[in-house]
Each structure stands twice: as C-alpha cells, then as structure tokens.
Amino acid sequence: MKGGCVHFVTVGSQRNSDSCDIKNATGLDQLEKPEKELRFVNLKDSSNEITMGMFDDIKCKYQLPISGANDLDYQTKDTEHQWLDQYEIREDGTLWHEDYDIEDHSERAKWIASNPDNEVPKELDGMMSMMGCMARVNKRWEQVNITGEIRFYTLYDVKEGKMVNAHNSQHGWIEWSAYFVNGKLKEMNLLENRKP
C-alpha cells in the first residue's frame, strides 16, 4: 500500500463464518472493517519511513494461495510478546506460540553461583559477560486463544523458481492479514505482493 499504513487490531468482534476465506485486497477500503476497534498502529511516520522496533517471527503452515509463500519466514508486530518469539499458524488454522522460561546462563551468573561470598571481578562486569543472561529453557508450544487480526510480512526474492527470504528493500514484499476468532483462523487476506 502507498503512504502511511494503519491497521486495525480487534478484540471481541465476531464474524459469521465457520471456515476461512482467502481474499485478495489492494487496500483497507476493500477489507471488511471489524465491529470493534481496539487500537491503531501507524507503521510509517510522516517521512514515510518504516519505524523499527522489536517483532516476533511467524511461520504459516496453513495453505496460502501463492506457491512458495508457505516456505517463507515472516515477521509480525501484532502478537503479544514482541521479543523475537516464535509463532505458527498451523495447517488446521490454529495459532501457536513457543512459550519458554528464562534462566541466567551468563558467565557472570556462573561465577557468582560458585563464588557467593566474593566480589565479582571487573572483567565480569562488562556487557560481554551478560551474554546468556536470558537463556530460553523448557521450550513448549502452546495454543493462543486470540480474537483479532495478525498481519505478517517479509521481503523475498525468487531463486531457481522458488520464493526465498531476502534482506533488503530491493527485493519483493509480501504481506498477509490473518483474522482469528477464539484462536481459529476465519479469514486470510493477501494485502500486498510486490514482486522482486
């Protein structure tokens, strides 16, 4: 889409559908607007630059109508965590999150555990000694009961006839909108597919 992009994140609105419809949309005016709007997120500032920030990764295993699109890794800013967490839209249209516990596995923590009565050496006070302080352990997949929209997107290229993830704006851009009711996919819209 051209210009600023505003998307609607909804909670609590219901749609009258038991199955998921996949639709192509060239703009928000062609999407069915939710009955209840919770917040607006402006993805571009006044200079038309995309503002950067944390995001989560999402993989779509639900069959998309573009060949190769399921092989891409996507990002989203519409999920709860925004801490590089992993999400999946499964083949059955359910949304899953890889939950985990956090433990401190840093060199500093290891030293403190084995030297509880001593002062921490200066070489363990720097940033490098903090590596591993937020190690993810006990990873497990949990289903997410969400009612609302999740947009996910990525840059891509075509190599040897297959879609592959790319890393700069000279490549293609593909963006989807997935609408969930009670954790079950009800609608999937292709918002943009700018080919490389």
VENGI-V446997 format. One record per pair of residues at least 24 apart in sequence whose ideal C-beta (glycine too) atoms are under 7 Angstrom apart, sorted by the first residue. I is the first residue (numbers start at 0). J is the second residue. D is the distance in whole Angstrom. If there is no record, write none. Layout:
i->(I	I)
j->(J	J)
d->(D	D)
This chain:
i->(0	0	2	3	3	4	4	5	5	6	6	6	7	7	7	7	7	8	8	8	8	8	8	9	9	9	9	9	9	10	10	10	10	11	11	13	14	14	16	19	19	19	19	19	20	21	21	22	23	24	24	24	30	40	52	53	53	53	54	55	55	55	55	55	56	56	56	57	57	57	57	58	59	60	60	60	60	61	61	61	61	61	65	67	67	68	68	70	71	71	71	71	72	72	73	73	73	74	74	74	75	75	75	77	77	77	78	88	88	92	92	93	93	93	94	94	94	94	95	95	95	95	96	96	97	97	98	98	99	99	99	99	100	100	101	101	101	102	102	103	104	104	105	105	105	105	108	142	143	144	144	145	145	146	146	146	147	148	148	148	149	149	150	150	150	151	155	156	157	170	171)
j->(26	191	47	41	43	42	43	39	41	40	148	150	32	33	36	39	148	37	38	40	77	147	148	33	35	36	37	147	148	35	37	146	147	35	146	180	180	185	185	92	184	185	186	187	186	64	187	188	189	188	189	190	188	76	76	81	82	83	81	80	81	83	84	86	83	85	86	86	87	88	151	87	88	87	88	89	90	88	89	90	92	184	192	161	162	162	173	162	153	155	162	164	153	164	151	152	153	151	152	153	149	150	151	148	149	150	149	177	184	183	184	142	182	183	143	145	179	182	140	141	142	143	141	143	138	140	139	141	135	136	137	138	136	137	133	134	135	134	136	132	131	134	129	130	131	132	132	182	182	181	182	179	182	179	180	181	179	176	177	178	177	179	174	175	176	175	195	195	195	195	195)
d->(6	6	7	6	5	5	6	5	6	6	7	6	7	6	5	7	6	5	5	7	6	6	6	4	6	6	6	5	6	7	5	6	5	5	6	6	6	6	5	6	5	6	6	6	5	5	5	5	5	5	7	6	6	7	7	4	6	7	6	6	6	7	5	6	7	5	7	4	7	7	5	5	5	6	6	5	5	5	7	6	6	6	7	5	3	6	7	6	5	6	6	6	7	6	4	6	5	7	6	6	6	6	4	7	4	5	6	6	6	6	3	6	6	6	4	6	6	6	5	7	6	6	6	5	6	6	6	5	4	6	6	5	5	5	5	7	7	5	5	5	4	4	5	6	4	4	7	6	6	6	4	5	6	6	5	6	6	6	7	5	5	7	6	7	5	6	7	5	6	5	4)
